[in-house]
Amino acid sequence: MKKVLVFSCTVQGLKKLSPIVKKLASVDGILLKLVVCGRLEVEYCKAEGIAYHRVDEYSSLTRMADWDTDLAIDALQYLLDQETPDLLLTIDSGGFMESMFHYCKKRNILALALQHAPLAHRLREAPAEAGCYLYWGNYFAKQLHLLLQVPMDNIVVTGSAQFDQTILQQTDRAELAQMAGLDIDKKWFVFCGQCPKDIPLQYDPRIAVRKAGAELQKYPDIQFVYKPHPGEMPDALQELESEIPNLHLVRNVDTVTLLHQAAAVMTFYSTVAIDAALLGKPILLFNRQDLMHTVMPLYDMGAALCCTSEQQIQEEVCNLVTFDVPKEIHQMVIQELNGGSKGQAIEKIVHECLIRL
């Protein structure tokens, strides 16, 4: 039996790992153990019917928080020492995981790291020492190689199982309109919010929402839809609703489902923009100048508009109304950001695990 240890430290990472876990668990000759950190991961595993262990089971430390770095390091090192797995599969999440990749290297245990986010989220001084990085697309593989000096031999482009789900998901416009109270006869311009503390802008991000709403009032065939980030506070959302008369707040629908039926998408430096680009949607990004290229290349590729200052917002929202993404650019986006995958990512990732066991 080959031992595979899968470790997750956030529910967002677990959602990327879970389809791989389910597939690997069905392979004969593999003993798989999933170890998770927090309460949300436990709830997700129970809902998905995934067998799991809590990190506390393997640590002598007392948990200081739901997500505790010291406890996770202690538990992982214990597991690696006691069980000596043939493979550690985890998310390329930076931070303390880089210490674990270094530890794996010392113990001669192969660590495979799935890409978690655009590369700018993980730039740091720590060396990138996983045995192999399984990355979404060609663009991100090149960035990892150029910015963190990871050898190209240590990077495999697999696509993302999560992005595959985005591309293949089927949605019903009439059902969505009824569920969210949207006007089925109008074009839905969807603004995906983000937690204000996470947005490195030089102005209040709500200004972008206000100015977008003001510009879109000029177009009676457009419905301005706002999908809030889970981190946005209810009071702030109520304030936006009261200030922007044409804003339609949607809370109770899945973001990707909404993106499928959107006529255009506005967002910040989020992977939501990649989801929208993979669907071929016209996009307007609100980014700082220094993030326009490093976070994601959509603007450079011609797949998105971008404004880097408060003064540009109204003009670029107006441009979004007539913006379209040519088919050849859409195909380039799928190749560069999802390795050309349209449903093959899980098989590719599992294959890379199996050939190394």
BELVEN-V325742 format. One record per backbone hydrogen bond with DSSP energy under -0.5 kcal/mol. NH is the residue of the N-H (numbers start at 1). CO is the residue of the C=O. Records with the same first field share a line. If there is no record, write none. Layout:
# BELVEN-V325742
NH=CO ; CO
This chain:
# BELVEN-V325742
2=29
4=31
5=87
6=4 ; 33
7=89
8=35
14=10
15=11
16=12
17=13
18=14
19=15
20=17
21=17
22=18
23=19
24=20
25=21
26=22 ; 23
27=24
30=27
31=2
32=30
33=4
35=6 ; 33
36=53
37=8
42=38
43=39
44=40
45=41
46=42
47=43
48=44
49=45 ; 46
50=45
53=34
55=36
57=54
58=55
59=56
68=66
69=67
72=68
73=69
74=70
75=71
76=72
77=73
78=74
79=75
80=76
81=77
82=78
83=79
84=79 ; 80
86=3
87=3
88=110
89=5 ; 87
90=112
91=7
92=114
93=91
97=94
98=95
99=95 ; 96
100=96
101=97
102=98
103=99
104=100
105=101
106=102
107=103
108=104 ; 105
109=104
110=86
112=88 ; 110
113=132
114=90 ; 112
115=134
116=92
120=294
121=118
122=119
123=120
129=127
131=111
132=111
133=154
134=113 ; 132
135=133 ; 156
138=335
139=336
140=336
141=137
142=138
143=139
144=140
145=141
146=142
147=143
148=144
149=145
150=144
154=151
155=152
156=133
158=135 ; 156
159=135
164=160
165=161
166=162
167=163
168=164
169=165
173=171
176=172
177=173
178=174
179=175
180=176
181=177
182=177
184=182
186=183
187=221
189=187 ; 223
190=188 ; 264
191=189 ; 225
192=190 ; 266
193=191 ; 227
198=195
199=196
200=198
201=199
207=204
208=204 ; 205
209=205
210=206
211=207
212=208
213=209
214=210
215=211
216=212
217=213
218=215
219=216
220=218
222=219
223=187
224=222 ; 246
225=189 ; 223
226=248
227=191 ; 225
228=226 ; 250
232=229
237=233
238=234
239=235
240=236
241=237
242=238
243=239
244=240
245=243
247=244
248=224
249=247
250=226
258=254
259=255
260=256
261=257 ; 258
262=258 ; 259
263=188
264=188
265=282
266=190
267=284
270=268
273=270
275=271
276=272
277=273
278=274
279=275
280=277
281=276
282=263
284=265
285=305
286=267
287=285 ; 307
291=288
292=288 ; 289
295=291
296=291
301=297
302=298 ; 299
303=298
304=298
305=283
307=285
312=309
313=309 ; 310
316=312
317=313
318=314
319=315
320=316
321=317 ; 318
322=318 ; 319
323=319 ; 320
326=324
330=326
331=327
332=328
333=329
334=330
335=331
336=332
337=333
338=334
339=335
340=334
341=338
348=344
349=345
350=346
351=347
352=348
353=349
354=350
355=351
356=353
357=354
